[in-house]
Amino acid sequence: MGTMKSAAKNMMREFAYGNGATAAVRVFLGLMLLWSGVIKALDTEVFGALIMRYRIIPDILVPYPAIVIPYLEIVLGLFIVAGYKIRAAASISVLMMIFYAFALSVNLVRGETFDCGCLHLDMIGPGLDERIGIHLVVRNVILSLLFILLYHAKNHVRSVEQYLEKRGLLKLH
Amino acid sequence: MRQMTREIMRDAFFIVILSTLLGIAANILFPGYEFIGSSRSKEGMIVPVSAREAHIKHAASSALFVDARGAAEYSSQRIPGAINIPSSPASLSLRKIRESFDALKGDRELLIYCGDPACGASDELAGRLLKMGYDRHIYVLKEAFPSWREAGYPTEGEEGR
């Protein structure tokens, strides 16, 4: 029992430090952002209407995030998948996830049930509902934690940063 | 530590600026971001109407009513004769538009309504229809379905009147 516990502890420690599993999480998070950004960028107008439905920011300001957020998600996704500027990208992603969780929570309290327009999972398969609910807030909290893990990881397997560091082109702290 | 924080902040700033420039460039290269709530209304393509005006169109059968709410709300209670095209999820909405495009492009005017005055679903659906080639005015019930119900106009569905 004790051996199992210490093995699990070691596994967690390696995961937090950065191993193959951490890299898999990194690629997953990056692809998720990339997908989310591309879908929004394809129809910024509809994305603008969606932001308006959240009633978080004044209508007059809505076009700005509607134009910028999709490309921010795309750039963050690319950086994270490639493993470059990981800490900066993870920091922005955590802030974004916290803001999304806040927007979802406010509308959850208001009793709204519209489709959150987060990841457009309905395009992947039928029945993957993304109507506003507590599960989406929890999902965003979990994603925030994963981005925090990415921020703290010291070793990024199969990343541009690791490649550059090995060739002495980059000095990581 | 302080230097590391400074570097992270500098990189984060670079990412945000890069994304902003990309967003603006994409919007210039592919013009099309016209904000539904303002520009299209100003152009007069989306016309807000009151429940009374909507009722006149309904009584004269001059408009096809489109319910932009979800299927459950539509089944529960709706304006008689209205068809259901939910504004979201987007894929379902687009499929329903394609399925009903002949009816939508018929002789009658289009009048879209959603669940509450701030729902935005009517504008979203109207914007999508305009983008997909609908080239006539689209009427939107400005105070949404509750204004119709509260005015005592007829409804149908599982809940009835």
Interface residues (C-beta under 8 A of the other chain):
Chain A: A41 D43 T44 E45 V46 G48 A49 L50 M52 R53 R55 D59 V62 P63 A66 I67 V68 P70 Y71 L72 I74 V75 L76 F79 K85 R87 A88 A89 S91 I92 T113 F114 D115 G117 H120 D122 M123 E130 H173
Chain B: Q3 M4 E7 I8 M9 R10 D11 A12 F14 I15 V16 L18 S19 T20 L22 G23 I24 A26 N27 G32 Y33 E34 F35 I36 G37 S38 G70 S88 P89 A90 S91 L92 A118 C119 G120 A121 D123 E124 G127 R128 K131
